[in-house]
Amino acid sequence: MTSSPPSPSASRPARPGPASSRTTPPPGAPAPAPSGEGAAVMLASLAGFDGCFGCGSEAESGLRIRHTGVEDGVVTCEFTVRREHQGAPGLCHGGVLATAMDEALGGAAWLLGNRYVTGRLETDYLAPVPVGSDVHVRAWCTGLDGRKAYLEGEARVGGPDGPVAVRAAGVFIEVPQEHFVPES
Ligand SMILES: CCCCC/C=C\C/C=C\C/C=C\C/C=C\CCCC(=O)SCCNC(=O)CCNC(=O)[C@H](O)C(C)(C)COP(=O)(O)OP(=O)(O)OC[C@H]1O[C@@H](n2cnc3c(N)ncnc32)[C@H](O)[C@@H]1OP(=O)(O)O
């Protein structure tokens, strides 16, 4: 995966190096124009729900990912790697990092104004992430095809301009509200 998030001046990012054909939008699939309406729909849908393993304040064992903003369709969020996130000694577990990418790509999908679940998530791990690191994640949509939204993202260590540790690409599938199970 070698694509970059769109710059503020570029409404449609180039995507020169997809990781797999299954996370590449089909030719001609439109990339969404950034809109503030999707964020409003998303936040209304999720109002009062704090149980998300990625970002929920009530998920005691969750990652406590902090959503920090949306600009031109790019979602940004961050979390701090704790000791309980270790895989190999002193380093963040790859599944934890995949969770963070899922969270960010999912957020960028929900920004489109519909509800989505992860269908496929691909991750490339480029550098180890030590315990204590602040991980800065951003994600954006590369195309829409029916119920399928194609997303990409990257995680950087130490700051938003730090070295890239993870790149991800995914396909999220639009579902109705009824897909979800009311909390018991
Ligand atoms: C201050 C600033 C604030 C900013 C705020 C920003 C963010 C706010 C915070 C949060 C954002 C909110 C949420 C996002 C957060 C986290 C996201 C976490 C997401 C998850 O953690 S979610 C759990 C894991 N996930 C599942 O639990 C899915 C299990 N699964 C199923 O529920 C079904 O499997 C389903 C529904 C996926 C499909 O089932 P179905 O019967 O409805 O539809 P069907 O099978 O016909 O597929 C329809 C079309 O999707 C294609 N398709 C299907 N699967 C595919 C695959 N794997 N790869 C590629 N394409 C696939 C088909 O090929 C077909 O394509 P086509 O239309 O072209 O034929």
The ligand as a Tripos MOL2 file, in Angstrom:
@<TRIPOS>MOLECULE
LIG
   69    71     1     0     0
SMALL
NO_CHARGES

@<TRIPOS>ATOM
      1 C1        -14.2920   15.5290   16.8930 C.3       1 LIG1
      2 C2        -14.3360   14.7220   15.6580 C.3       1 LIG1
      3 C3        -15.3420   13.6050   15.6660 C.3       1 LIG1
      4 C4        -15.0830   12.6780   14.5210 C.3       1 LIG1
      5 C5        -15.8500   11.4300   14.6770 C.3       1 LIG1
      6 C6        -15.2410   10.3210   13.9060 C.2       1 LIG1
      7 C7        -15.5370    9.0650   14.1420 C.2       1 LIG1
      8 C8        -16.5900    8.7100   15.1320 C.3       1 LIG1
      9 C9        -16.3610    7.4330   15.8250 C.2       1 LIG1
     10 C10       -16.7100    6.2720   15.4050 C.2       1 LIG1
     11 C11       -17.2210    5.9560   14.0750 C.3       1 LIG1
     12 C12       -18.2360    4.9560   14.0810 C.2       1 LIG1
     13 C13       -18.0550    3.7010   13.7950 C.2       1 LIG1
     14 C14       -16.8440    3.1470   13.2070 C.3       1 LIG1
     15 C15       -16.0210    2.5420   14.2270 C.2       1 LIG1
     16 C16       -15.5560    1.3130   14.2220 C.2       1 LIG1
     17 C17       -15.7820    0.3820   13.1510 C.3       1 LIG1
     18 C18       -15.7310   -1.0240   13.6390 C.3       1 LIG1
     19 C19       -16.3700   -1.8710   12.6120 C.3       1 LIG1
     20 C20       -16.5220   -3.2610   13.0610 C.2       1 LIG1
     21 O1        -15.8000   -3.7480   13.8520 O.2       1 LIG1
     22 S1        -17.8200   -4.1420   12.3590 S.3       1 LIG1
     23 C21       -17.6350   -5.7520   13.0950 C.3       1 LIG1
     24 C22       -16.9180   -6.7410   12.2220 C.3       1 LIG1
     25 N1        -17.6510   -7.0250   11.0140 N.am      1 LIG1
     26 C23       -18.7800   -7.7470   11.0170 C.2       1 LIG1
     27 O2        -19.2800   -8.1510   12.0240 O.2       1 LIG1
     28 C24       -19.3650   -8.0300    9.6570 C.3       1 LIG1
     29 C25       -19.9080   -9.4710    9.6180 C.3       1 LIG1
     30 N2        -20.4300   -9.7600    8.2940 N.am      1 LIG1
     31 C26       -21.7080   -9.4810    7.9680 C.2       1 LIG1
     32 O3        -22.5050   -9.0550    8.7920 O.2       1 LIG1
     33 C27       -22.0990   -9.6960    6.5330 C.3       1 LIG1
     34 O4        -21.2280  -10.6170    5.9120 O.3       1 LIG1
     35 C28       -22.1270   -8.3740    5.7400 C.3       1 LIG1
     36 C29       -23.1730   -7.4190    6.3350 C.3       1 LIG1
     37 C30       -20.7430   -7.7150    5.7200 C.3       1 LIG1
     38 C31       -22.5230   -8.6610    4.2730 C.3       1 LIG1
     39 O5        -23.6510   -9.5260    4.2770 O.3       1 LIG1
     40 P1        -24.9680   -9.1900    3.4420 P.3       1 LIG1
     41 O6        -25.7660  -10.4580    3.3610 O.co2     1 LIG1
     42 O7        -25.6520   -7.9920    3.9710 O.co2     1 LIG1
     43 O8        -24.4620   -8.7770    1.9970 O.3       1 LIG1
     44 P2        -23.6530   -9.6050    0.8790 P.3       1 LIG1
     45 O9        -23.0300  -10.8170    1.4180 O.co2     1 LIG1
     46 O10       -24.6130   -9.7840   -0.2840 O.co2     1 LIG1
     47 O11       -22.5090   -8.5540    0.4790 O.3       1 LIG1
     48 C32       -22.8640   -7.2760   -0.0310 C.3       1 LIG1
     49 C33       -21.7090   -6.8020   -0.8990 C.3       1 LIG1
     50 O12       -20.5620   -6.7250   -0.0740 O.3       1 LIG1
     51 C34       -19.5260   -7.5740   -0.5790 C.3       1 LIG1
     52 N3        -18.8050   -8.1800    0.5320 N.ar      1 LIG1
     53 C35       -19.2960   -8.8400    1.5740 C.ar      1 LIG1
     54 N4        -18.3420   -9.2710    2.3640 N.ar      1 LIG1
     55 C36       -17.1760   -8.8430    1.8010 C.ar      1 LIG1
     56 C37       -15.8150   -8.9890    2.1450 C.ar      1 LIG1
     57 N5        -15.4610   -9.6570    3.2430 N.pl3     1 LIG1
     58 N6        -14.8930   -8.4280    1.3580 N.ar      1 LIG1
     59 C38       -15.2390   -7.7610    0.2460 C.ar      1 LIG1
     60 N7        -16.5220   -7.5800   -0.1270 N.ar      1 LIG1
     61 C39       -17.4740   -8.1430    0.6280 C.ar      1 LIG1
     62 C40       -20.2520   -8.6100   -1.4010 C.3       1 LIG1
     63 O13       -19.4100   -9.1760   -2.3980 O.3       1 LIG1
     64 C41       -21.3810   -7.7910   -1.9930 C.3       1 LIG1
     65 O14       -20.8830   -7.0670   -3.0920 O.3       1 LIG1
     66 P3        -21.7530   -6.8730   -4.4250 P.3       1 LIG1
     67 O15       -22.9230   -6.0000   -4.0030 O.co2     1 LIG1
     68 O16       -20.8450   -6.1840   -5.3990 O.co2     1 LIG1
     69 O17       -22.1860   -8.2270   -4.8500 O.co2     1 LIG1
@<TRIPOS>BOND
     1     1     2 1
     2     2     3 1
     3     3     4 1
     4     4     5 1
     5     5     6 1
     6     6     7 2
     7     7     8 1
     8     8     9 1
     9     9    10 2
    10    10    11 1
    11    11    12 1
    12    12    13 2
    13    13    14 1
    14    14    15 1
    15    15    16 2
    16    16    17 1
    17    17    18 1
    18    18    19 1
    19    19    20 1
    20    20    21 2
    21    20    22 1
    22    22    23 1
    23    23    24 1
    24    24    25 1
    25    25    26 1
    26    26    27 2
    27    26    28 1
    28    28    29 1
    29    29    30 1
    30    30    31 1
    31    31    32 2
    32    31    33 1
    33    33    34 1
    34    33    35 1
    35    35    36 1
    36    35    37 1
    37    35    38 1
    38    38    39 1
    39    39    40 1
    40    40    41 2
    41    40    42 1
    42    40    43 1
    43    43    44 1
    44    44    45 2
    45    44    46 1
    46    44    47 1
    47    47    48 1
    48    48    49 1
    49    49    50 1
    50    49    64 1
    51    50    51 1
    52    51    52 1
    53    51    62 1
    54    52    53 ar
    55    52    61 ar
    56    53    54 ar
    57    54    55 ar
    58    55    56 ar
    59    55    61 ar
    60    56    57 1
    61    56    58 ar
    62    58    59 ar
    63    59    60 ar
    64    60    61 ar
    65    62    63 1
    66    62    64 1
    67    64    65 1
    68    65    66 1
    69    66    67 2
    70    66    68 1
    71    66    69 1
@<TRIPOS>SUBSTRUCTURE
     1 LIG1         1 GROUP 0 **** ****
